[in-house]
Amino acid sequence: MDFQLLMELRDYLTIKHHVPGRIRIKLAAKLLADPRTKKLKEEAGETPPPCIISSKFNFFTRNAVIEYDPEVISPEKLHEALTTDDPERFQELAAEFESIMTA
């Protein structure tokens, strides 16, 4: 799962429910027109990194559920990464998540 891509597409995402370890996201209809969505669809079936327990994307209902290890991925930082409007803060968080995913 390409977390960087998911965070880049955050303008199309709305967090519907988030508890430590599980986040449910609504995908905007406009996401389906973004060419990067193809990569997201392709990666949906791949084996996730160890800190991601599971990820399920339903493009028909435009919902996604990501279960993750809250001991490795900070729930607060994940929420902030998907909602921040500050480009610098986003880049900091993206770099942090990238290092977690490749560790």
DSSP file with accessible surface (Angstrom, degrees, kcal/mol):
  #  RESIDUE AA STRUCTURE BP1 BP2  ACC     N-H-->O    O-->H-N    N-H-->O    O-->H-N    TCO  KAPPA ALPHA  PHI   PSI    X-CA   Y-CA   Z-CA
    1    1 A M              0   0   27      0, 0.0     2,-1.2     0, 0.0     3,-0.1   0.000 360.0 360.0 360.0 127.8    0.0    0.0    0.0
    2    2 A D     >  +     0   0   36      1,-0.2     4,-2.2    37,-0.1     5,-0.1  -0.718 360.0 179.5 -89.0  94.3    1.4    3.3   -1.1
    3    3 A F  H  > S+     0   0    4     -2,-1.2     4,-2.6     1,-0.2     5,-0.2   0.861  80.7  57.6 -64.7 -36.4    0.8    5.5    2.0
    4    4 A Q  H  > S+     0   0   39      2,-0.2     4,-2.4     1,-0.2    -1,-0.2   0.938 107.9  46.9 -59.6 -45.5    2.4    8.5    0.3
    5    5 A L  H  > S+     0   0    7      2,-0.2     4,-1.8     1,-0.2    -2,-0.2   0.928 110.2  52.8 -63.1 -43.6   -0.1    8.2   -2.6
    6    6 A L  H  < S+     0   0    1     -4,-2.2    -1,-0.2     1,-0.2    -2,-0.2   0.926 111.3  46.5 -58.2 -42.7   -3.0    7.9   -0.2
    7    7 A M  H >< S+     0   0    1     -4,-2.6     3,-1.5     1,-0.2    -1,-0.2   0.875 108.4  55.5 -70.2 -33.6   -1.8   11.0    1.6
    8    8 A E  H 3< S+     0   0   73     -4,-2.4     3,-0.5     1,-0.3    -1,-0.2   0.821 107.6  50.6 -66.2 -28.7   -1.4   12.9   -1.7
    9    9 A L  T >< S+     0   0    1     -4,-1.8     3,-2.6    -3,-0.2    -1,-0.3   0.282  75.4 115.8 -89.8  12.9   -5.0   12.0   -2.5
   10   10 A R  G X   +     0   0   38     -3,-1.5     3,-1.7     1,-0.3    -1,-0.2   0.728  61.2  70.6 -60.2 -22.0   -6.2   13.4    0.8
   11   11 A D  G 3  S+     0   0  133     -3,-0.5    -1,-0.3     1,-0.3    -2,-0.1   0.739 101.1  48.1 -65.3 -20.2   -8.2   16.1   -0.9
   12   12 A Y  G <  S+     0   0   59     -3,-2.6    16,-3.2    16,-0.1     2,-0.4   0.308 101.6  86.2 -97.2   3.7  -10.6   13.4   -2.0
   13   13 A L  E <   -A   27   0A  20     -3,-1.7     2,-0.4    14,-0.2    14,-0.2  -0.869  50.5-171.4-114.0 144.2  -10.8   11.7    1.4
   14   14 A T  E     -A   26   0A  77     12,-2.0    12,-3.1    -2,-0.4     2,-0.5  -0.994  25.6-131.0-130.1 123.8  -13.1   12.3    4.3
   15   15 A I  E     +A   25   0A  35     -2,-0.4    10,-0.2    10,-0.2     3,-0.1  -0.636  28.0 175.3 -74.5 121.2  -12.4   10.5    7.6
   16   16 A K  E     +     0   0A 114      8,-2.7     2,-0.3    -2,-0.5     9,-0.2   0.765  67.1   0.6 -96.1 -33.2  -15.7    9.0    8.7
   17   17 A H  E     +A   24   0A  88      7,-1.6     7,-3.3     2,-0.0    -1,-0.4  -0.954  62.1 179.9-158.6 135.6  -14.5    7.1   11.8
   18   18 A H  E     +A   23   0A  43     -2,-0.3     5,-0.2     5,-0.2    -3,-0.0  -0.929   9.1 161.1-146.9 117.8  -11.2    6.8   13.4
   19   19 A V  E >   -A   22   0A  61      3,-2.5     3,-3.0    -2,-0.4    -2,-0.0  -0.930  60.7 -74.9-123.5 152.3  -10.2    4.8   16.5
   20   20 A P  T 3  S+     0   0   93      0, 0.0    54,-0.1     0, 0.0     3,-0.0  -0.264 123.3  16.1 -51.6 120.3   -6.6    3.8   17.2
   21   21 A G  T 3  S+     0   0   13     52,-0.2    47,-2.0    48,-0.1     2,-0.3   0.227 121.6  62.3 101.5 -11.2   -5.8    1.0   14.9
   22   22 A R  E <   +AB  19  67A  86     -3,-3.0    -3,-2.5    45,-0.3     2,-0.4  -0.962  53.0 179.9-152.0 128.0   -8.7    1.5   12.4
   23   23 A I  E     -AB  18  66A   1     43,-2.5    43,-2.5    -2,-0.3     2,-0.5  -0.993  11.3-158.4-130.6 133.1   -9.7    4.3   10.1
   24   24 A R  E     -AB  17  65A  91     -7,-3.3    -8,-2.7    -2,-0.4    -7,-1.6  -0.960  16.3-170.5-111.9 129.1  -12.7    4.4    7.8
   25   25 A I  E     -AB  15  64A   0     39,-3.2    39,-2.3    -2,-0.5     2,-0.5  -0.948  18.5-142.1-125.1 137.6  -12.5    6.8    4.9
   26   26 A K  E     -AB  14  63A  58    -12,-3.1   -12,-2.0    -2,-0.4     2,-0.5  -0.848  21.2-143.1 -95.0 131.4  -15.1    8.0    2.4
   27   27 A L  E     -A   13   0A   1     35,-3.2   -14,-0.2    -2,-0.5     2,-0.1  -0.832  15.8-124.1 -98.2 128.8  -13.7    8.5   -1.1
   28   28 A A    >>  -     0   0   36    -16,-3.2     3,-1.5    -2,-0.5     4,-0.5  -0.368  19.1-120.1 -68.4 149.7  -15.0   11.4   -3.1
   29   29 A A  G >4 S+     0   0   57      1,-0.3     3,-1.3     2,-0.2     4,-0.4   0.857 112.1  65.4 -59.4 -32.9  -16.5   10.6   -6.5
   30   30 A K  G >> S+     0   0  158      1,-0.3     3,-1.2     2,-0.2     4,-0.6   0.759  86.1  72.5 -62.1 -24.0  -13.8   12.9   -8.1
   31   31 A L  G X4 S+     0   0    0     -3,-1.5     3,-1.2     1,-0.3     6,-0.3   0.873  87.4  62.3 -59.1 -36.3  -11.2   10.4   -6.9
   32   32 A L  G << S+     0   0   77     -3,-1.3    -1,-0.3    -4,-0.5    -2,-0.2   0.763 101.9  51.3 -64.2 -22.8  -12.3    7.9   -9.6
   33   33 A A  G <4 S+     0   0   87     -3,-1.2    -1,-0.3    -4,-0.4    -2,-0.2   0.625  86.3  99.9 -88.3 -13.0  -11.3   10.4  -12.3
   34   34 A D  S X< S-     0   0   18     -3,-1.2     3,-1.9    -4,-0.6     4,-0.4  -0.581  72.4-140.1 -76.6 128.2   -7.8   11.0  -10.9
   35   35 A P  T >  S+     0   0  113      0, 0.0     3,-1.0     0, 0.0     4,-0.5   0.779  99.2  66.7 -61.4 -23.9   -5.3    8.9  -12.9
   36   36 A R  T 3> S+     0   0   93      1,-0.2     4,-1.5     2,-0.2     3,-0.5   0.711  82.7  76.7 -69.6 -17.2   -3.4    8.1   -9.6
   37   37 A T  H <> S+     0   0    3     -3,-1.9     4,-2.8    -6,-0.3    -1,-0.2   0.852  83.4  64.8 -62.4 -31.6   -6.4    6.1   -8.5
   38   38 A K  H <> S+     0   0  141     -3,-1.0     4,-2.5    -4,-0.4    -1,-0.2   0.925 102.2  47.8 -57.5 -44.2   -5.4    3.3  -10.9
   39   39 A K  H  > S+     0   0   91     -4,-0.5     4,-2.3    -3,-0.5    -1,-0.2   0.908 110.1  52.3 -64.4 -40.5   -2.3    2.7   -8.8
   40   40 A L  H  X S+     0   0    3     -4,-1.5     4,-0.9     1,-0.2    -2,-0.2   0.921 110.8  48.1 -61.4 -42.1   -4.3    2.7   -5.6
   41   41 A K  H  < S+     0   0  103     -4,-2.8     3,-0.5     1,-0.2     4,-0.5   0.912 111.2  50.3 -64.5 -43.4   -6.6    0.1   -7.1
   42   42 A E  H >< S+     0   0  120     -4,-2.5     3,-0.6     1,-0.2    -1,-0.2   0.883 112.6  46.6 -63.0 -38.6   -3.7   -2.1   -8.3
   43   43 A E  H >< S+     0   0   27     -4,-2.3     3,-1.4     1,-0.2    -1,-0.2   0.625  88.5  87.1 -81.3 -12.2   -2.1   -2.0   -4.9
   44   44 A A  T 3< S+     0   0   30     -4,-0.9    -1,-0.2    -3,-0.5    11,-0.2   0.842  93.5  43.5 -58.7 -31.9   -5.3   -2.7   -3.0
   45   45 A G  T <  S+     0   0   76     -3,-0.6    -1,-0.3    -4,-0.5    -2,-0.1   0.525  93.4 104.8 -92.4  -4.5   -4.7   -6.5   -3.3
   46   46 A E  S <  S-     0   0  106     -3,-1.4    -3,-0.0    -4,-0.2    -4,-0.0  -0.315  86.2 -90.8 -74.6 159.9   -0.9   -6.4   -2.5
   47   47 A T        -     0   0  132      1,-0.1    -1,-0.1     7,-0.0    -2,-0.1  -0.562  48.2-132.5 -69.3 124.0    0.5   -7.6    0.8
   48   48 A P        -     0   0   38      0, 0.0    -1,-0.1     0, 0.0   -46,-0.0  -0.321  27.5 -89.0 -76.0 162.7    0.6   -4.6    3.0
   49   49 A P    >   -     0   0   24      0, 0.0     3,-2.1     0, 0.0    53,-0.1  -0.255  48.9 -98.1 -62.4 160.1    3.7   -3.6    5.1
   50   50 A P  T 3  S+     0   0  129      0, 0.0    51,-0.1     0, 0.0    19,-0.0   0.791 122.6  58.5 -56.0 -28.3    3.8   -5.2    8.6
   51   51 A C  T 3  S+     0   0    9     49,-0.1    18,-2.9    17,-0.1     2,-0.6   0.654  95.2  73.5 -79.1 -11.9    2.4   -2.1   10.3
   52   52 A I  E <   -C   68   0A   5     -3,-2.1    16,-0.3    16,-0.2     3,-0.1  -0.902  61.5-172.3-102.0 116.7   -0.7   -2.3    8.2
   53   53 A I  E     -     0   0A 110     14,-1.7     2,-0.3    -2,-0.6    15,-0.2   0.929  67.8 -24.3 -74.5 -46.9   -2.9   -5.2    9.3
   54   54 A S  E     -C   67   0A  25     13,-1.7    13,-2.9    -7,-0.1     2,-0.4  -0.983  51.0-158.1-160.5 157.0   -5.3   -4.8    6.4
   55   55 A S  E     -C   66   0A  18     -2,-0.3     2,-0.5    11,-0.2    11,-0.2  -0.982  10.2-174.2-141.3 129.3   -6.6   -2.3    3.8
   56   56 A K  E     -C   65   0A 128      9,-2.7     9,-2.4    -2,-0.4     2,-0.5  -0.990   0.5-173.8-127.8 122.7   -9.9   -2.7    2.0
   57   57 A F  E     -C   64   0A  29     -2,-0.5     2,-0.6     7,-0.2     7,-0.2  -0.972   5.3-172.3-116.4 126.3  -11.0   -0.3   -0.7
   58   58 A N  E  >> -C   63   0A  75      5,-3.3     5,-2.0    -2,-0.5     4,-1.1  -0.917   3.2-179.1-117.3 100.1  -14.4   -0.5   -2.2
   59   59 A F  T  45S+     0   0   36     -2,-0.6    -1,-0.1     3,-0.2   -27,-0.1   0.707  79.3  61.4 -75.3 -19.0  -14.5    1.8   -5.2
   60   60 A F  T  45S+     0   0  192      1,-0.2    -1,-0.2    -3,-0.1    -2,-0.0   0.945 118.5  27.0 -69.6 -46.9  -18.1    1.0   -5.9
   61   61 A T  T  45S-     0   0   56      2,-0.1    -2,-0.2   -35,-0.0    -1,-0.2   0.520 107.4-127.2 -90.5  -6.8  -19.3    2.3   -2.5
   62   62 A R  T  <5 +     0   0   84     -4,-1.1   -35,-3.2     1,-0.2     2,-0.3   0.888  63.8 131.4  60.8  45.3  -16.4    4.7   -2.3
   63   63 A N  E   < -BC  26  58A  41     -5,-2.0    -5,-3.3   -37,-0.2     2,-0.4  -0.933  35.6-171.3-125.6 150.0  -15.3    3.5    1.1
   64   64 A A  E     -BC  25  57A   1    -39,-2.3   -39,-3.2    -2,-0.3     2,-0.4  -0.995   4.4-167.4-138.5 142.2  -11.9    2.4    2.5
   65   65 A V  E     -BC  24  56A  25     -9,-2.4    -9,-2.7    -2,-0.4     2,-0.5  -0.998   6.1-172.5-129.2 126.1  -11.0    0.8    5.8
   66   66 A I  E     -BC  23  55A   2    -43,-2.5   -43,-2.5    -2,-0.4     2,-0.5  -0.984   5.4-164.5-120.7 123.2   -7.4    0.6    7.0
   67   67 A E  E     +BC  22  54A  60    -13,-2.9   -13,-1.7    -2,-0.5   -14,-1.7  -0.928  21.8 168.4-105.2 131.0   -6.4   -1.4   10.0
   68   68 A Y  E     - C   0  52A   1    -47,-2.0   -16,-0.2    -2,-0.5   -17,-0.1  -0.883  43.8 -94.2-139.3 166.2   -3.0   -0.5   11.3
   69   69 A D    >>  -     0   0   56    -18,-2.9     4,-2.8    -2,-0.3     3,-1.5  -0.755  28.8-161.6 -85.1 108.8   -0.7   -1.1   14.3
   70   70 A P  T 34 S+     0   0   48      0, 0.0    -1,-0.2     0, 0.0   -49,-0.0   0.623  88.4  65.1 -70.3  -9.3   -1.2    2.0   16.6
   71   71 A E  T 34 S+     0   0  170      3,-0.1     3,-0.1     1,-0.1    -2,-0.0   0.719 115.2  29.1 -78.9 -22.1    2.0    1.1   18.3
   72   72 A V  T <4 S+     0   0   69     -3,-1.5     2,-0.6     1,-0.3    -1,-0.1   0.796 123.3  46.8-103.2 -44.2    3.9    1.8   15.1
   73   73 A I  S  < S-     0   0    0     -4,-2.8    -1,-0.3   -22,-0.2   -52,-0.2  -0.908  86.1-129.1-104.6 119.2    1.7    4.4   13.4
   74   74 A S     >  -     0   0   36     -2,-0.6     4,-2.6     1,-0.2     5,-0.2  -0.521   9.3-148.4 -67.2 120.6    0.6    7.2   15.6
   75   75 A P  H  > S+     0   0   19      0, 0.0     4,-2.5     0, 0.0     5,-0.2   0.898  98.2  51.6 -56.8 -39.1   -3.2    7.6   15.3
   76   76 A E  H  > S+     0   0  135      1,-0.2     4,-2.4     2,-0.2     5,-0.1   0.914 111.6  45.3 -65.6 -42.4   -2.9   11.3   15.9
   77   77 A K  H  > S+     0   0   67      2,-0.2     4,-2.8     1,-0.2    -1,-0.2   0.879 111.5  52.9 -71.2 -35.1   -0.3   11.8   13.2
   78   78 A L  H  X S+     0   0    2     -4,-2.6     4,-1.9     2,-0.2    -2,-0.2   0.952 111.1  46.6 -62.5 -47.1   -2.2    9.6   10.7
   79   79 A H  H  X S+     0   0   76     -4,-2.5     4,-0.8    -5,-0.2    -2,-0.2   0.934 114.1  48.0 -59.7 -45.7   -5.3   11.7   11.3
   80   80 A E  H >X S+     0   0   65     -4,-2.4     4,-2.6     1,-0.2     3,-1.0   0.913 108.4  54.6 -62.9 -41.8   -3.3   14.9   10.9
   81   81 A A  H 3< S+     0   0    0     -4,-2.8    -1,-0.2     1,-0.3    -2,-0.2   0.870 110.7  46.0 -61.2 -35.8   -1.5   13.7    7.8
   82   82 A L  H 3< S+     0   0    8     -4,-1.9    -1,-0.3    -5,-0.2    -2,-0.2   0.582 124.2  32.0 -84.7  -8.3   -4.9   13.0    6.1
   83   83 A T  H << S+     0   0   70     -3,-1.0    -2,-0.2    -4,-0.8    -1,-0.2   0.560  85.2 116.1-124.3 -11.4   -6.4   16.3    7.1
   84   84 A T     <  -     0   0   20     -4,-2.6   -74,-0.0    -5,-0.2    -4,-0.0  -0.281  40.6-166.9 -67.7 145.1   -3.7   19.0    7.2
   85   85 A D        +     0   0  148      5,-0.0    -1,-0.1     4,-0.0     3,-0.1   0.387  63.7 101.1-102.4  -3.2   -3.7   22.0    4.9
   86   86 A D     >  -     0   0   79      1,-0.2     4,-2.6     2,-0.0     5,-0.2  -0.755  59.3-160.2 -88.0 109.3   -0.1   22.9    5.8
   87   87 A P  H  > S+     0   0   91      0, 0.0     4,-2.2     0, 0.0    -1,-0.2   0.869  90.3  51.0 -59.7 -37.6    2.1   21.6    2.9
   88   88 A E  H  > S+     0   0  146      2,-0.2     4,-2.0     1,-0.2     5,-0.1   0.928 111.7  46.2 -66.6 -44.2    5.3   21.7    5.1
   89   89 A R  H  > S+     0   0   57      1,-0.2     4,-2.5     2,-0.2     5,-0.2   0.904 110.8  54.3 -64.2 -39.7    3.6   19.7    7.9
   90   90 A F  H  X S+     0   0    8     -4,-2.6     4,-3.1     1,-0.2    -1,-0.2   0.930 107.7  49.4 -58.7 -46.0    2.3   17.3    5.3
   91   91 A Q  H  X S+     0   0  111     -4,-2.2     4,-2.4     2,-0.2    -1,-0.2   0.892 110.0  51.5 -62.5 -39.4    5.8   16.7    3.9
   92   92 A E  H  X S+     0   0  106     -4,-2.0     4,-2.0     2,-0.2    -1,-0.2   0.942 114.3  42.7 -60.3 -48.4    7.1   16.1    7.4
   93   93 A L  H  X S+     0   0    0     -4,-2.5     4,-2.8     2,-0.2     5,-0.2   0.899 112.3  53.4 -67.1 -39.9    4.5   13.5    8.2
   94   94 A A  H  X S+     0   0    1     -4,-3.1     4,-2.5    -5,-0.2    -1,-0.2   0.921 109.8  48.3 -61.2 -42.9    4.8   11.9    4.7
   95   95 A A  H  X S+     0   0   62     -4,-2.4     4,-2.2    -5,-0.2    -1,-0.2   0.907 111.5  50.7 -64.1 -40.2    8.5   11.5    5.2
   96   96 A E  H  X S+     0   0   65     -4,-2.0     4,-1.8     1,-0.2    -2,-0.2   0.939 112.9  44.9 -63.7 -45.4    7.9   10.0    8.7
   97   97 A F  H  X S+     0   0    1     -4,-2.8     4,-2.6     1,-0.2    -2,-0.2   0.878 109.9  55.7 -66.9 -36.7    5.3    7.5    7.4
   98   98 A E  H  X S+     0   0   83     -4,-2.5     4,-1.6    -5,-0.2    -1,-0.2   0.924 107.5  49.0 -61.5 -41.4    7.6    6.6    4.4
   99   99 A S  H  X S+     0   0   68     -4,-2.2     4,-0.6     1,-0.2    -1,-0.2   0.881 111.6  49.9 -68.0 -33.8   10.4    5.7    6.8
  100  100 A I  H >< S+     0   0   35     -4,-1.8     3,-0.7     1,-0.2    -2,-0.2   0.922 110.6  49.8 -66.7 -43.2    8.0    3.6    8.9
  101  101 A M  H 3< S+     0   0   26     -4,-2.6    -1,-0.2     1,-0.2    -2,-0.2   0.793 115.2  42.1 -68.4 -30.2    6.7    1.7    5.8
  102  102 A T  H 3<        0   0   99     -4,-1.6    -1,-0.2    -5,-0.2    -2,-0.2   0.459 360.0 360.0 -98.0  -0.3   10.2    0.9    4.5
  103  103 A A    <<        0   0  114     -3,-0.7    -3,-0.1    -4,-0.6    -4,-0.0  -0.260 360.0 360.0 -74.3 360.0   11.7   -0.1    7.8
